[in-house]
Amino acid sequence: RRPLNSAELFLLVHQGDIQAESIINHAAIAVAEAIGGFHMIVDLSEVVIGGSVGLAAGMLARIRVALENMRLPSPPLLSAAMLGADAGLSGVIAWGGQ
């Protein structure tokens, strides 16, 4: 296969491509594991997911399911960034202006 960007990968998932589905599921599990690790260290109350991949159709739900399967004590709330795909960029701009 040829290299794909994230939008093309999610399009393949939407079209039922099993290999693309596996890639996205593995990515969601990796994100959930990172969240779980941070949660165990600092007891997170909420994790906000942003960016074009994190907010792609179905990705937040996949991360949520993977996080639930970890059976963490008092898992953090998982929510979508209010600024959508530009949340990270807005944060960097705000942080840099201080």
DRENKOLVO-450092 format. One record per atom (N, C-alpha, C): residue number from 1; atom name; x, y, z; residue in one letter. Coordinates in Angstrom, 1 decimal. Layout:
<rs>
[NUM,'CA',[X,Y,Z],'a']
...
</rs>
This chain:
<rs>
[1,'N',[0.8,-1.2,0.0],'r']
[1,'CA',[0.0,0.0,0.0],'r']
[1,'C',[0.9,1.2,0.0],'r']
[2,'N',[0.3,2.4,-0.3],'r']
[2,'CA',[0.9,3.6,-0.3],'r']
[2,'C',[0.8,4.3,1.0],'r']
[3,'N',[1.7,5.3,1.3],'p']
[3,'CA',[1.5,6.0,2.6],'p']
[3,'C',[0.2,6.8,2.6],'p']
[4,'N',[-0.4,6.9,3.8],'l']
[4,'CA',[-1.7,7.6,3.9],'l']
[4,'C',[-1.6,8.7,5.0],'l']
[5,'N',[-2.3,9.8,4.8],'n']
[5,'CA',[-2.4,10.7,5.9],'n']
[5,'C',[-3.6,10.3,6.8],'n']
[6,'N',[-3.8,10.9,7.9],'s']
[6,'CA',[-4.8,10.5,8.9],'s']
[6,'C',[-6.2,10.6,8.3],'s']
[7,'N',[-6.5,11.6,7.5],'a']
[7,'CA',[-7.8,11.7,6.9],'a']
[7,'C',[-8.1,10.5,6.0],'a']
[8,'N',[-7.1,10.1,5.2],'e']
[8,'CA',[-7.3,9.0,4.3],'e']
[8,'C',[-7.5,7.7,5.1],'e']
[9,'N',[-6.7,7.6,6.2],'l']
[9,'CA',[-6.9,6.4,7.0],'l']
[9,'C',[-8.3,6.3,7.6],'l']
[10,'N',[-8.8,7.4,8.1],'f']
[10,'CA',[-10.1,7.3,8.7],'f']
[10,'C',[-11.2,7.1,7.6],'f']
[11,'N',[-10.9,7.6,6.4],'l']
[11,'CA',[-11.9,7.3,5.3],'l']
[11,'C',[-11.9,5.8,5.0],'l']
[12,'N',[-10.8,5.2,5.1],'l']
[12,'CA',[-10.7,3.7,4.9],'l']
[12,'C',[-11.5,3.0,6.0],'l']
[13,'N',[-11.3,3.5,7.2],'v']
[13,'CA',[-12.1,2.9,8.3],'v']
[13,'C',[-13.6,3.0,8.0],'v']
[14,'N',[-14.0,4.2,7.6],'h']
[14,'CA',[-15.4,4.4,7.3],'h']
[14,'C',[-15.9,3.5,6.2],'h']
[15,'N',[-15.0,3.1,5.3],'q']
[15,'CA',[-15.4,2.2,4.2],'q']
[15,'C',[-15.3,0.8,4.5],'q']
[16,'N',[-14.9,0.5,5.8],'g']
[16,'CA',[-14.9,-0.9,6.2],'g']
[16,'C',[-13.5,-1.6,6.1],'g']
[17,'N',[-12.5,-0.9,5.8],'d']
[17,'CA',[-11.1,-1.6,5.7],'d']
[17,'C',[-10.7,-2.1,7.0],'d']
[18,'N',[-10.5,-3.4,7.1],'i']
[18,'CA',[-10.2,-4.1,8.4],'i']
[18,'C',[-8.8,-3.7,8.9],'i']
[19,'N',[-7.8,-3.6,7.9],'q']
[19,'CA',[-6.4,-3.2,8.3],'q']
[19,'C',[-6.4,-1.8,8.9],'q']
[20,'N',[-7.1,-0.8,8.3],'a']
[20,'CA',[-7.2,0.5,8.8],'a']
[20,'C',[-7.9,0.6,10.1],'a']
[21,'N',[-8.9,-0.2,10.3],'e']
[21,'CA',[-9.6,-0.3,11.6],'e']
[21,'C',[-8.7,-0.8,12.7],'e']
[22,'N',[-7.8,-1.8,12.4],'s']
[22,'CA',[-6.9,-2.3,13.3],'s']
[22,'C',[-5.9,-1.2,13.7],'s']
[23,'N',[-5.4,-0.4,12.8],'i']
[23,'CA',[-4.4,0.6,13.0],'i']
[23,'C',[-5.0,1.7,14.0],'i']
[24,'N',[-6.3,2.1,13.7],'i']
[24,'CA',[-7.0,3.1,14.5],'i']
[24,'C',[-7.2,2.5,15.9],'i']
[25,'N',[-7.6,1.3,16.0],'n']
[25,'CA',[-7.9,0.7,17.3],'n']
[25,'C',[-6.6,0.6,18.1],'n']
[26,'N',[-5.5,0.2,17.5],'h']
[26,'CA',[-4.2,0.2,18.2],'h']
[26,'C',[-3.8,1.6,18.7],'h']
[27,'N',[-4.1,2.6,17.9],'a']
[27,'CA',[-3.8,4.0,18.3],'a']
[27,'C',[-4.6,4.4,19.5],'a']
[28,'N',[-5.9,4.1,19.5],'a']
[28,'CA',[-6.8,4.4,20.6],'a']
[28,'C',[-6.3,3.7,21.9],'a']
[29,'N',[-5.9,2.5,21.8],'i']
[29,'CA',[-5.4,1.7,22.9],'i']
[29,'C',[-4.1,2.4,23.4],'i']
[30,'N',[-3.2,2.8,22.6],'a']
[30,'CA',[-2.0,3.5,23.0],'a']
[30,'C',[-2.3,4.8,23.7],'a']
[31,'N',[-3.2,5.6,23.2],'v']
[31,'CA',[-3.6,6.8,23.9],'v']
[31,'C',[-4.2,6.5,25.2],'v']
[32,'N',[-5.1,5.5,25.3],'a']
[32,'CA',[-5.7,5.1,26.6],'a']
[32,'C',[-4.7,4.7,27.6],'a']
[33,'N',[-3.7,3.9,27.1],'e']
[33,'CA',[-2.6,3.5,28.0],'e']
[33,'C',[-1.8,4.7,28.5],'e']
[34,'N',[-1.6,5.7,27.7],'a']
[34,'CA',[-0.8,6.9,28.1],'a']
[34,'C',[-1.7,7.6,29.2],'a']
[35,'N',[-3.0,7.8,28.9],'i']
[35,'CA',[-3.9,8.4,29.8],'i']
[35,'C',[-3.9,7.7,31.2],'i']
[36,'N',[-4.0,6.4,31.1],'g']
[36,'CA',[-4.0,5.5,32.3],'g']
[36,'C',[-2.8,5.7,33.1],'g']
[37,'N',[-1.6,5.7,32.4],'g']
[37,'CA',[-0.4,5.9,33.1],'g']
[37,'C',[-0.3,7.2,33.9],'g']
[38,'N',[-0.6,8.3,33.2],'f']
[38,'CA',[-0.6,9.6,33.8],'f']
[38,'C',[-1.6,9.7,34.9],'f']
[39,'N',[-2.8,9.0,34.7],'h']
[39,'CA',[-3.8,9.0,35.8],'h']
[39,'C',[-3.3,8.4,37.1],'h']
[40,'N',[-2.6,7.3,36.9],'m']
[40,'CA',[-2.1,6.6,38.1],'m']
[40,'C',[-1.0,7.4,38.8],'m']
[41,'N',[-0.3,8.3,38.1],'i']
[41,'CA',[0.8,9.1,38.7],'i']
[41,'C',[0.2,10.3,39.3],'i']
[42,'N',[-0.7,11.1,38.6],'v']
[42,'CA',[-1.2,12.4,39.1],'v']
[42,'C',[-2.7,12.4,39.4],'v']
[43,'N',[-3.4,11.3,39.3],'d']
[43,'CA',[-4.8,11.3,39.6],'d']
[43,'C',[-5.6,12.3,38.8],'d']
[44,'N',[-5.6,12.2,37.5],'l']
[44,'CA',[-6.3,13.1,36.7],'l']
[44,'C',[-7.8,13.1,36.9],'l']
[45,'N',[-8.4,14.3,36.8],'s']
[45,'CA',[-9.9,14.3,37.0],'s']
[45,'C',[-10.5,14.4,35.6],'s']
[46,'N',[-9.9,14.9,34.6],'e']
[46,'CA',[-10.4,15.0,33.2],'e']
[46,'C',[-9.2,15.1,32.2],'e']
[47,'N',[-9.5,14.5,31.1],'v']
[47,'CA',[-8.6,14.5,30.0],'v']
[47,'C',[-9.3,15.1,28.8],'v']
[48,'N',[-8.8,16.1,28.2],'v']
[48,'CA',[-9.4,16.7,27.0],'v']
[48,'C',[-8.7,16.3,25.8],'v']
[49,'N',[-9.3,15.8,24.8],'i']
[49,'CA',[-8.7,15.3,23.6],'i']
[49,'C',[-9.0,16.3,22.5],'i']
[50,'N',[-8.0,16.7,21.8],'g']
[50,'CA',[-8.2,17.6,20.7],'g']
[50,'C',[-7.4,17.1,19.4],'g']
[51,'N',[-7.3,18.0,18.5],'g']
[51,'CA',[-6.5,17.6,17.3],'g']
[51,'C',[-7.4,16.9,16.2],'g']
[52,'N',[-6.9,16.9,15.0],'s']
[52,'CA',[-7.6,16.3,13.9],'s']
[52,'C',[-7.8,14.8,14.1],'s']
[53,'N',[-6.8,14.1,14.6],'v']
[53,'CA',[-6.9,12.7,14.8],'v']
[53,'C',[-7.7,12.4,16.0],'v']
[54,'N',[-7.5,13.1,17.1],'g']
[54,'CA',[-8.2,12.8,18.4],'g']
[54,'C',[-9.7,13.1,18.2],'g']
[55,'N',[-10.0,14.0,17.3],'l']
[55,'CA',[-11.5,14.3,17.1],'l']
[55,'C',[-12.0,13.8,15.9],'l']
[56,'N',[-11.3,12.9,15.2],'a']
[56,'CA',[-11.8,12.3,14.0],'a']
[56,'C',[-13.0,11.4,14.4],'a']
[57,'N',[-13.9,11.2,13.5],'a']
[57,'CA',[-15.2,10.5,13.7],'a']
[57,'C',[-14.9,9.1,14.4],'a']
[58,'N',[-15.4,8.9,15.6],'g']
[58,'CA',[-15.2,7.7,16.3],'g']
[58,'C',[-14.0,7.5,17.1],'g']
[59,'N',[-13.0,8.4,17.0],'m']
[59,'CA',[-11.8,8.2,17.7],'m']
[59,'C',[-11.9,8.3,19.2],'m']
[60,'N',[-12.7,9.4,19.7],'l']
[60,'CA',[-12.9,9.6,21.1],'l']
[60,'C',[-13.6,8.4,21.7],'l']
[61,'N',[-14.6,7.9,21.0],'a']
[61,'CA',[-15.3,6.7,21.5],'a']
[61,'C',[-14.4,5.5,21.7],'a']
[62,'N',[-13.5,5.3,20.7],'r']
[62,'CA',[-12.5,4.2,20.8],'r']
[62,'C',[-11.6,4.4,22.0],'r']
[63,'N',[-11.1,5.6,22.2],'i']
[63,'CA',[-10.2,5.8,23.3],'i']
[63,'C',[-11.0,5.6,24.6],'i']
[64,'N',[-12.3,6.0,24.7],'r']
[64,'CA',[-13.1,5.8,25.9],'r']
[64,'C',[-13.3,4.3,26.2],'r']
[65,'N',[-13.5,3.5,25.2],'v']
[65,'CA',[-13.7,2.1,25.4],'v']
[65,'C',[-12.4,1.5,25.8],'v']
[66,'N',[-11.3,1.8,25.2],'a']
[66,'CA',[-10.0,1.3,25.6],'a']
[66,'C',[-9.7,1.7,27.1],'a']
[67,'N',[-10.0,2.9,27.5],'l']
[67,'CA',[-9.8,3.4,28.8],'l']
[67,'C',[-10.7,2.6,29.8],'l']
[68,'N',[-11.9,2.4,29.4],'e']
[68,'CA',[-12.9,1.6,30.3],'e']
[68,'C',[-12.4,0.2,30.5],'e']
[69,'N',[-11.8,-0.4,29.4],'n']
[69,'CA',[-11.3,-1.8,29.5],'n']
[69,'C',[-10.1,-1.9,30.4],'n']
[70,'N',[-9.4,-0.8,30.8],'m']
[70,'CA',[-8.3,-0.8,31.7],'m']
[70,'C',[-8.7,-0.9,33.1],'m']
[71,'N',[-10.0,-0.7,33.4],'r']
[71,'CA',[-10.6,-0.8,34.7],'r']
[71,'C',[-9.7,0.0,35.8],'r']
[72,'N',[-9.5,1.3,35.5],'l']
[72,'CA',[-8.8,2.1,36.4],'l']
[72,'C',[-9.7,2.5,37.6],'l']
[73,'N',[-9.1,2.7,38.7],'p']
[73,'CA',[-9.9,3.2,39.9],'p']
[73,'C',[-10.2,4.7,39.6],'p']
[74,'N',[-11.5,5.0,39.7],'s']
[74,'CA',[-11.9,6.4,39.4],'s']
[74,'C',[-11.3,7.0,38.1],'s']
[75,'N',[-11.6,6.4,37.0],'p']
[75,'CA',[-11.0,6.9,35.7],'p']
[75,'C',[-11.4,8.4,35.5],'p']
[76,'N',[-10.5,9.1,34.8],'p']
[76,'CA',[-10.8,10.5,34.5],'p']
[76,'C',[-11.9,10.6,33.4],'p']
[77,'N',[-12.6,11.7,33.5],'l']
[77,'CA',[-13.6,12.1,32.5],'l']
[77,'C',[-12.8,12.3,31.2],'l']
[78,'N',[-13.4,11.9,30.1],'l']
[78,'CA',[-12.7,12.1,28.8],'l']
[78,'C',[-13.7,12.9,28.0],'l']
[79,'N',[-13.2,14.1,27.5],'s']
[79,'CA',[-14.0,15.0,26.7],'s']
[79,'C',[-13.3,15.5,25.5],'s']
[80,'N',[-14.1,16.1,24.6],'a']
[80,'CA',[-13.5,16.7,23.3],'a']
[80,'C',[-13.2,18.1,23.6],'a']
[81,'N',[-12.1,18.6,23.0],'a']
[81,'CA',[-11.6,20.0,23.2],'a']
[81,'C',[-12.7,20.9,22.5],'a']
[82,'N',[-13.0,22.0,23.2],'m']
[82,'CA',[-14.0,22.9,22.7],'m']
[82,'C',[-13.5,23.6,21.5],'m']
[83,'N',[-12.2,23.8,21.3],'l']
[83,'CA',[-11.6,24.4,20.1],'l']
[83,'C',[-11.3,23.5,19.0],'l']
[84,'N',[-11.8,22.2,19.2],'g']
[84,'CA',[-11.6,21.2,18.1],'g']
[84,'C',[-10.2,20.9,17.7],'g']
[85,'N',[-10.0,20.8,16.4],'a']
[85,'CA',[-8.6,20.5,15.9],'a']
[85,'C',[-7.6,21.5,16.2],'a']
[86,'N',[-8.0,22.8,16.5],'d']
[86,'CA',[-7.0,23.8,16.7],'d']
[86,'C',[-6.7,24.0,18.2],'d']
[87,'N',[-7.2,23.2,19.1],'a']
[87,'CA',[-7.0,23.3,20.5],'a']
[87,'C',[-5.5,23.4,20.9],'a']
[88,'N',[-4.7,22.5,20.3],'g']
[88,'CA',[-3.3,22.5,20.7],'g']
[88,'C',[-2.6,23.8,20.2],'g']
[89,'N',[-2.9,24.2,19.0],'l']
[89,'CA',[-2.3,25.4,18.5],'l']
[89,'C',[-2.7,26.6,19.3],'l']
[90,'N',[-4.0,26.7,19.7],'s']
[90,'CA',[-4.5,27.8,20.6],'s']
[90,'C',[-3.8,27.8,21.9],'s']
[91,'N',[-3.5,26.6,22.5],'g']
[91,'CA',[-2.8,26.5,23.7],'g']
[91,'C',[-1.4,26.9,23.6],'g']
[92,'N',[-0.7,26.6,22.6],'v']
[92,'CA',[0.7,27.0,22.4],'v']
[92,'C',[0.7,28.5,22.2],'v']
[93,'N',[-0.2,29.1,21.5],'i']
[93,'CA',[-0.2,30.6,21.3],'i']
[93,'C',[-0.4,31.2,22.7],'i']
[94,'N',[-1.4,30.7,23.4],'a']
[94,'CA',[-1.7,31.3,24.8],'a']
[94,'C',[-0.5,31.2,25.7],'a']
[95,'N',[0.2,30.0,25.7],'w']
[95,'CA',[1.3,29.7,26.5],'w']
[95,'C',[2.5,30.6,26.1],'w']
[96,'N',[2.7,30.8,24.8],'g']
[96,'CA',[3.8,31.6,24.3],'g']
[96,'C',[3.6,33.1,24.6],'g']
[97,'N',[2.4,33.5,24.8],'g']
[97,'CA',[2.1,35.0,25.0],'g']
[97,'C',[2.3,35.4,26.5],'g']
[98,'N',[2.7,34.4,27.4],'q']
[98,'CA',[2.8,34.8,28.8],'q']
[98,'C',[4.2,35.3,29.1],'q']
</rs>
